[in-house]
Amino acid sequence: MPEQPAGIALVRRPTEDLADGIVTHVERVPVDVALAAEQHAGYRAVLAAAGWEVREVDPAPGCPDAPFVEDSVVVVDGTAVLTRSGARARRAELPGTEKAVRDLGLEVVRIDGDGTLDGGDVLQVGATVYVGRGGRTNAEGIRQLRGHLAPLGRTVVPVGLRAVLHLKSAVTALPDGTFLALPELLEPGSFPVARPVVEEPGCHVVPLGGDEVLISASAPRTADRLADLGFTPRVVDIGEFEKLEGCVTCLSVLVRRPAPAAQAFPRPTPPAAAIDARSAHPSSEETP
């Protein structure tokens, strides 16, 4: 691991009610909560091995979708935009997320009023911020996000969605700025330079720094293809979360470290305990 971490990776562990999470475009199937806890431990370990300092967001009791922490905040430079989900039940997840980003010293703004926005609908590529317009994010939420990000030099580009939960369920970006996409789920012409994928989870990647990308074990052919193109895939099994329409992007918020001269992030107060993989799989837990 590098001496200076790439930044902070905010995560939130699954709790016992994970299987009650919302499903929208898939049929509900049984979720093995103990296995999900083990997979989440593996996810945290991969982030840590890639040079990220993993910090845990406080649990959100009664919020089974809370491990999909990306949906609750959008971080751009030193600003954290607290979202307001189109799924009302998920709005109770915000207090823990707000505490976590304030602990990092970020400036906090929020989507409010009639605006709705999920972080999973926000894809940042350079100075362009693509925002999915679907069931979780509305036009007012996009308008407010544009207002928050314009002073930071960002251009917000709305994208229509077709029968998909979030924008990043259908498209993500590689470190070189090109896209991996399922074009049939997007407004035509939204991403003209896109690499085709042969597996649905293959369009979900998280750039970790340099040529490294985080990708699901459910997309082995895509991982092989990315390796052939000169990227370094870091593969992680998140199959139980995929049953709830989750993907590798939504299980963390990566807060990239400021310029080298900047001070280290403040240390947070340790969060309350949530479900731990060790309780069900004693040998599986790795501490990041």
Secondary structure, 3 states (H helix, E strand, C coil): CCCCCCEEEEECCCCCCHHHCCCCCCCCCCCCHHHHHHHHHHHHHHHHHCCEEEEECCCCCCCCCCCCHHHHEEEECCEEEECECCCHHHHHHHHHHHHHHHHCCCEEEECCCCCCECHHHEEEECCEEEEEECCCCCHHHHHHHHHHHHHHCCEEEEEEECCCCCHHHCEEECCCCCEEECHHHECCCCCCCEEECCCHHHHCEEEEECCEEEEECCCHHHHHHHHHCCCEEEEECCHHHHCCCCCCCCCCEEEECCCCCCCCCCCCCCCCCCCCHHHCCCCCCCCC
